[in-house]
Amino acid sequence: MNKKAKEIGSYFDIAPENLKNVKNITPFMPFGDAMYLSTCRSAIDIVLKDIKTNDKMALLPGFTCHAVVEPFIKNGYKVIPYFITTGLFVNMKDLTRKIEEFHPKVILIHDYFGFDSNKELRSGYFRQLVKKNGITVINDQTQSMFSKYEPISGNYFLGSIRKWMGIPDGAFLLGYSEQINYKEDIELEDAKKKAMVYKNKFLFDNEGTKENVLENYRYAEKVLDSRNIPYAISETSKYLIDLYDLDDMKKKRQENGQILLNAITENDKLLFPFNEICSDEVPFYIPIFVKEKRKELQSYLAKNNVFATVIWGCPNEFVDCIDSETRMIYDQILCIPCDQRYSLDDMKYICDLINSFEW
């Protein structure tokens, strides 16, 4: 394989031939009779408008992204972060204390990277705690939607499908009873399709430039960020989802992820929060903690066409109110791609690069 011509990681692309026969169909959709929307932040916005309360206090994970926080702020909520450990599970002592202190009406939860890390949230204790306090639980399954372990109980379930595959938009929402016929976001769909097709031609036909690839994606993200009303998932995305072999996708992610866990050498500067992938876990990324030289390692990988991402800068609302352990996650995490676009050889290539890095 010519590594100079291949990228590992970064944005998904779309092969232009896959768009030639897009038509209105009734496809197989992975989450049954869910509401299918353009974006996950729209799903959160719909849920918050569905919750009838004048006491707008919410607890959110201390490790999350601004796109999760934003709909809460938009809907007039005061947001308080609860702490997350470096094992990427909820600090239950802190969560319990904040429920008792702040009396939230809403709690949003994440399972991180597709791993079953929040077993305590499935306990009778947590269920009784939220029931006793009349709390609505939103389960954001963006990173765990294809894992098969028992989900944490919630009133609403939602997630961003587009983060998992080459589609221009797409999210799901379960637990919302109304059926509203939102219109499609044609402008966003067109911007995303242009960016994703351009990247495909750049990767496989040597057309265009890397800077133009990024420019197209930046424009598409600008369009997305400008949205303030919900839209339906596009017919293009529904059609492309229907083309996916989801079982194969899950299997490849599990195999790729296990190669990374097995072959990357841990040391005193690099650690895994998870050490194995169980049969009911499908990884979103493989996260590692880089105690020193994270920026240098990320740059070294990028120079060799491997794009490991630092997901989520700390939301401004949380900067002064998270503990040192949650802060460490933001400061040290680096996410290694393991998705279905790549082969086992690609994973071994990543491992060789990381193992050869000079600390």
LINWO-V824871 format. One record per residue. RES is the residue in one small letter. OMEGA is omega in whole degrees, 0 to 359 (999 if undefined). Layout:
res=RES omega=OMEGA
res=RES omega=OMEGA
This chain:
res=m omega=178
res=n omega=184
res=k omega=180
res=k omega=184
res=a omega=185
res=k omega=172
res=e omega=173
res=i omega=181
res=g omega=179
res=s omega=188
res=y omega=172
res=f omega=175
res=d omega=174
res=i omega=173
res=a omega=185
res=p omega=180
res=e omega=179
res=n omega=180
res=l omega=187
res=k omega=186
res=n omega=180
res=v omega=180
res=k omega=177
res=n omega=181
res=i omega=170
res=t omega=190
res=p omega=165
res=f omega=178
res=m omega=193
res=p omega=183
res=f omega=171
res=g omega=186
res=d omega=175
res=a omega=167
res=m omega=181
res=y omega=187
res=l omega=180
res=s omega=184
res=t omega=179
res=c omega=179
res=r omega=174
res=s omega=179
res=a omega=178
res=i omega=179
res=d omega=179
res=i omega=180
res=v omega=183
res=l omega=176
res=k omega=180
res=d omega=181
res=i omega=184
res=k omega=178
res=t omega=173
res=n omega=181
res=d omega=191
res=k omega=177
res=m omega=183
res=a omega=171
res=l omega=180
res=l omega=177
res=p omega=177
res=g omega=175
res=f omega=182
res=t omega=181
res=c omega=182
res=h omega=181
res=a omega=174
res=v omega=182
res=v omega=189
res=e omega=181
res=p omega=177
res=f omega=179
res=i omega=180
res=k omega=182
res=n omega=171
res=g omega=181
res=y omega=165
res=k omega=184
res=v omega=178
res=i omega=178
res=p omega=168
res=y omega=193
res=f omega=177
res=i omega=181
res=t omega=178
res=t omega=169
res=g omega=180
res=l omega=169
res=f omega=185
res=v omega=170
res=n omega=188
res=m omega=179
res=k omega=180
res=d omega=180
res=l omega=180
res=t omega=180
res=r omega=183
res=k omega=173
res=i omega=181
res=e omega=183
res=e omega=189
res=f omega=179
res=h omega=183
res=p omega=174
res=k omega=183
res=v omega=168
res=i omega=173
res=l omega=181
res=i omega=173
res=h omega=155
res=d omega=189
res=y omega=169
res=f omega=177
res=g omega=181
res=f omega=183
res=d omega=188
res=s omega=188
res=n omega=183
res=k omega=181
res=e omega=180
res=l omega=176
res=r omega=184
res=s omega=175
res=g omega=180
res=y omega=182
res=f omega=180
res=r omega=179
res=q omega=181
res=l omega=182
res=v omega=178
res=k omega=180
res=k omega=184
res=n omega=177
res=g omega=185
res=i omega=172
res=t omega=181
res=v omega=174
res=i omega=180
res=n omega=177
res=d omega=185
res=q omega=183
res=t omega=184
res=q omega=185
res=s omega=191
res=m omega=181
res=f omega=173
res=s omega=188
res=k omega=177
res=y omega=184
res=e omega=180
res=p omega=174
res=i omega=180
res=s omega=178
res=g omega=175
res=n omega=179
res=y omega=176
res=f omega=182
res=l omega=179
res=g omega=181
res=s omega=180
res=i omega=186
res=r omega=179
res=k omega=186
res=w omega=189
res=m omega=183
res=g omega=175
res=i omega=184
res=p omega=179
res=d omega=176
res=g omega=175
res=a omega=178
res=f omega=177
res=l omega=175
res=l omega=178
res=g omega=179
res=y omega=192
res=s omega=182
res=e omega=173
res=q omega=182
res=i omega=181
res=n omega=176
res=y omega=176
res=k omega=178
res=e omega=178
res=d omega=186
res=i omega=181
res=e omega=179
res=l omega=179
res=e omega=181
res=d omega=180
res=a omega=180
res=k omega=179
res=k omega=179
res=k omega=181
res=a omega=186
res=m omega=176
res=v omega=178
res=y omega=180
res=k omega=179
res=n omega=180
res=k omega=177
res=f omega=183
res=l omega=192
res=f omega=180
res=d omega=180
res=n omega=177
res=e omega=175
res=g omega=183
res=t omega=178
res=k omega=181
res=e omega=178
res=n omega=174
res=v omega=182
res=l omega=179
res=e omega=178
res=n omega=179
res=y omega=178
res=r omega=179
res=y omega=180
res=a omega=178
res=e omega=176
res=k omega=177
res=v omega=180
res=l omega=183
res=d omega=182
res=s omega=185
res=r omega=177
res=n omega=174
res=i omega=179
res=p omega=173
res=y omega=175
res=a omega=172
res=i omega=181
res=s omega=175
res=e omega=178
res=t omega=181
res=s omega=178
res=k omega=180
res=y omega=182
res=l omega=176
res=i omega=181
res=d omega=179
res=l omega=186
res=y omega=167
res=d omega=187
res=l omega=178
res=d omega=178
res=d omega=178
res=m omega=181
res=k omega=180
res=k omega=180
res=k omega=179
res=r omega=179
res=q omega=180
res=e omega=180
res=n omega=180
res=g omega=181
res=q omega=175
res=i omega=180
res=l omega=181
res=l omega=183
res=n omega=194
res=a omega=175
res=i omega=183
res=t omega=175
res=e omega=176
res=n omega=184
res=d omega=179
res=k omega=184
res=l omega=184
res=l omega=174
res=f omega=170
res=p omega=176
res=f omega=185
res=n omega=177
res=e omega=179
res=i omega=178
res=c omega=186
res=s omega=181
res=d omega=179
res=e omega=176
res=v omega=187
res=p omega=174
res=f omega=165
res=y omega=165
res=i omega=180
res=p omega=171
res=i omega=173
res=f omega=181
res=v omega=187
res=k omega=179
res=e omega=173
res=k omega=178
res=r omega=181
res=k omega=180
res=e omega=178
res=l omega=179
res=q omega=179
res=s omega=178
res=y omega=178
res=l omega=181
res=a omega=178
res=k omega=177
res=n omega=173
res=n omega=172
res=v omega=187
res=f omega=176
res=a omega=187
res=t omega=168
res=v omega=182
res=i omega=168
res=w omega=160
res=g omega=183
res=c omega=177
res=p omega=183
res=n omega=183
res=e omega=186
res=f omega=190
res=v omega=186
res=d omega=186
res=c omega=171
res=i omega=181
res=d omega=185
res=s omega=181
res=e omega=176
res=t omega=178
res=r omega=181
res=m omega=179
res=i omega=178
res=y omega=187
res=d omega=189
res=q omega=188
res=i omega=173
res=l omega=189
res=c omega=186
res=i omega=182
res=p omega=179
res=c omega=192
res=d omega=191
res=q omega=177
res=r omega=194
res=y omega=183
res=s omega=175
res=l omega=176
res=d omega=177
res=d omega=179
res=m omega=178
res=k omega=176
res=y omega=177
res=i omega=180
res=c omega=179
res=d omega=180
res=l omega=183
res=i omega=182
res=n omega=180
res=s omega=181
res=f omega=181
res=e omega=181
res=w omega=999
